[in-house]
Amino acid sequence: MIPQIPQQESIPATPGSQPVVSVTGLTKRFGNRLAVDNISFAIQRGQCAGFLGPNGAGKTTCINMLLGLVEKSAGEIRIFDLEAPLFHREIKARIGVVPQADSLDPDLSVEENLLTYAGYFRIPRRIARGRVEELLHFFALHNRRDEIIEHLSGGQRRRLLLARALINEPELLILDEPTIGLDPQARHLIWERLAILQEQGTTMLLTSHYLDEVARLSQQVLILDHGHIVVQGEPRQLITDFVGLEVFEVDGTAAELDVLEASFRQCNATLERVGDKLYVYAREDCSRLVKVLGNAGSWVRRPANLEDLFIQLTGRSLRES
Amino acid sequence: MNGFSFLTIWRRNGRVWKKHILAALIGNLGQPLLFLLALGYGLGRDMAPMDGLTYLQFIAPGLVASAVMYGAALETTYGSYTRLTVQKTYEAILMTPLGVVDLVLGEIVWGASKGVLSALIMLLILPLFGVVPSSWVVALLPVLFISGMFFSACGLIMTALAKNYDFFNYFTSLIITPLFLFSGIFFPVQTMAPPVRRVLEVLPLTPIVSLARIFCYGRLGEPVLLKILGSFLATGCAVWLAGYLVRRRLIQ
């Protein structure tokens, strides 16, 4: 998992091989509320699956069920082909988790945090020391080893959380909003490291509200809403299927946009008006219509992305969980 | 749980404790030593012997027992609640192979250890006050540990039920302070009127105070078995309840 040591064997995701995570009919009821409603998915070895969904969609509940922090109401969970929660101790020994909320030990130093966590996995002291050394270098924290957590920046804390999650050399890495609240430099550094881990064959489950992050890292996305999986599949394919090829975003007065809407109906496209903005999701090449846009105030033309897919499937209204 | 996995949590707490060792020790030893000085030396100088002991000698063993109660109970209320909520330490631990049982045992054994350490230091200081414990005092240490586990478990029960830190005021004002005052540390329970005596004798600290006095002064003629068995039983129940409530709080 770390550059200095021999690489883990990278097993390609062949359809025949046993998935690392396999979930069938998973359901969670809190009283009358169905937080997770009969969802099924599988994550193949070496793949990164991105969980997307508005707040309260059931992502965190789902992850917590995988970890045994929430008891499932129904369904089956198999991780490493072991049944959860029956074999949780064995399963969790092979999982690394980067939680959404900072749970580092504030009184302990960077190095002590890692050594303490290694202790929970009962990793022998000598081996733990070696891994701590590697991880501190991998995440550019070696100059900070004796620093107390309170003195670290947000980016350093996140990197330490990630390092901590890797202390047991996990086969499956669960990342709950791994770059939340970070500046672009810090996010890029984390993405770079995650890409290296992926190349080395680590399976990942990622949740994020940053759709560029999910697009960058995931080979498979699952969009959850109201506890259901709305859609799952390969991100590029889903975008093409549900959104189209490219998007025009046009600003203008209501009258101007009315005229443009009429013109764009000649092209195979879905149109959406939000306030004084017109969105055109083109399913074919609409280049011939670019000339009619000359009259509009301002417009952009860009490839369709995961954010379009997300909005398309879960709507524009705010969710307060 | 898996054998002694819970000791990794004990070790974690020990690591943090070492960073604030001075504050922690003063916090745990300050009160009993001040009481020993003010009541034992200040008030007790002019008092007639009680139960065949000077007043300072009379209260010293009970104050040792109270140090265990305070050390253990405060650790698993304020300390554990901080780990549960603010620091999310429990959440981090449950993402490893450790489970709720390890967590609860780790916290309870840690709280008990802290309490017994306070007691041990007090016992070592007592000769400075002219109280020299008999060698039977060694037998007291396991008793104090069981009592420490009991009060740790009680604290953890409160933590599992708490919505905020203010909740612990009920625990300290309505449970811990009355136990400190009415468990026979400062006056002999046996000489109270029978109905009062019966109530005071079933308080969880009373048998420990009594055992502390017995072992401290080597008075082995007095009955100890029932007191020890009762303490074991109470501790077992409290540990079980703490485990049940902490699981309910952590696993939805």
Interface residues (C-beta under 8 A of the other chain):
Chain A: F30 N64 L67 G68 L69 V70 E71 H88 R89 E90 K92 A93 I95 V97 P99 A101 D102 S103 L104 D105 P106 D107 L108 E112 T116 Y117 G119 Y120 F121 R122 N168
Chain B: N2 S5 T8 I9 R11 R12 R15 V16 K19 H20 Q87 K88 T89 E91 A92 I93 L94 M95 T96 P97 L98 G99 L250 I251 Q252
